[in-house]
Amino acid sequence: MSKAPFVKVSKKLVLDKEVPATTKSVYLTLCNFRNNETGIANPTRRSIMRSAGIGDTTLTKSLRILVERGYIEITPNYIKDEFGQFTGERTSNSYKILDV
């Protein structure tokens, strides 16, 4: 048996004929960045696009599909000031990979 690292993905998504290949690539990328203890991935949009080999518009569409079909949840992250208060300035997203 190989000792190479692997990525665990949802078989339901792999078999979902309603999900385009580019969206599956985004999902696979998120799974690759996922913390296996929390189920949360925190890659930048740029990292996702580079890894999945897609552009910004395709990423936006793919994330929408993954949310609508119940494969992920997206939580926006915001910058805190030196007092721990949110500034309202958005930084990145956290992507929770859902058990399906």
C-alpha positions in Angstrom: 0.0 0.0 0.0 1.3 3.5 -0.9 2.4 5.9 1.8 1.6 8.9 -0.4 -0.7 11.5 1.0 -4.3 11.4 -0.3 -7.4 13.6 -0.2 -10.8 12.4 1.0 -13.7 13.6 -1.1 -17.4 13.0 -1.1 -18.5 10.1 -3.3 -21.9 11.8 -3.7 -20.2 14.8 -5.3 -18.0 12.6 -7.6 -21.2 10.9 -8.9 -23.3 14.1 -9.0 -24.0 14.6 -12.7 -25.4 18.0 -12.1 -22.0 19.3 -10.9 -19.6 20.5 -13.7 -16.0 19.2 -13.8 -14.7 22.6 -13.0 -16.8 22.7 -9.8 -15.6 19.3 -8.8 -12.0 20.6 -9.3 -12.8 23.5 -6.9 -14.3 21.0 -4.4 -11.2 18.8 -4.7 -9.0 21.8 -4.1 -10.9 22.8 -1.0 -10.6 19.2 0.3 -6.9 19.4 -0.3 -6.7 22.6 1.9 -9.1 21.2 4.5 -8.0 20.8 8.1 -9.1 17.2 8.8 -9.9 17.9 12.4 -12.2 20.9 11.8 -13.3 20.2 8.3 -12.5 23.8 7.4 -10.3 25.1 4.6 -8.9 28.6 4.5 -7.2 29.1 1.1 -7.3 32.4 -0.7 -9.3 32.7 -3.8 -6.0 33.0 -5.7 -4.8 29.7 -4.3 -8.0 28.0 -5.2 -7.9 29.4 -8.8 -4.3 28.5 -9.3 -4.8 24.9 -7.9 -8.0 24.3 -9.8 -6.8 25.9 -13.0 -9.7 28.3 -13.3 -10.5 32.0 -13.4 -12.4 34.3 -11.0 -15.8 34.1 -12.7 -15.7 30.2 -12.8 -14.6 30.1 -9.1 -17.6 32.3 -8.1 -20.0 30.2 -10.1 -18.5 26.9 -8.7 -18.6 28.1 -5.1 -22.3 29.1 -5.6 -23.1 25.6 -7.0 -21.3 23.9 -4.1 -23.2 25.9 -1.5 -26.6 25.5 -3.3 -26.1 21.7 -3.5 -25.1 21.4 0.1 -21.4 20.4 -0.2 -19.9 23.4 1.5 -20.7 26.4 3.7 -18.9 29.7 3.4 -18.1 32.0 6.3 -16.6 35.4 5.6 -13.6 36.5 7.8 -13.0 40.0 8.8 -10.0 42.0 10.1 -9.9 42.9 13.8 -8.2 46.0 15.1 -5.6 46.1 18.0 -8.5 46.0 20.5 -10.1 42.8 19.0 -13.0 44.7 17.4 -14.0 43.9 13.8 -13.1 46.7 11.5 -15.7 45.7 8.8 -12.9 45.0 6.3 -13.2 41.6 4.8 -10.1 39.4 4.4 -10.9 35.9 3.2 -13.4 33.1 3.6 -13.5 29.9 5.5 -14.9 26.9 3.7 -16.5 24.2 5.7 -16.6 20.9 3.9 -19.9 19.3 4.8 -20.4 15.5 5.4 -22.8 14.4 2.6 
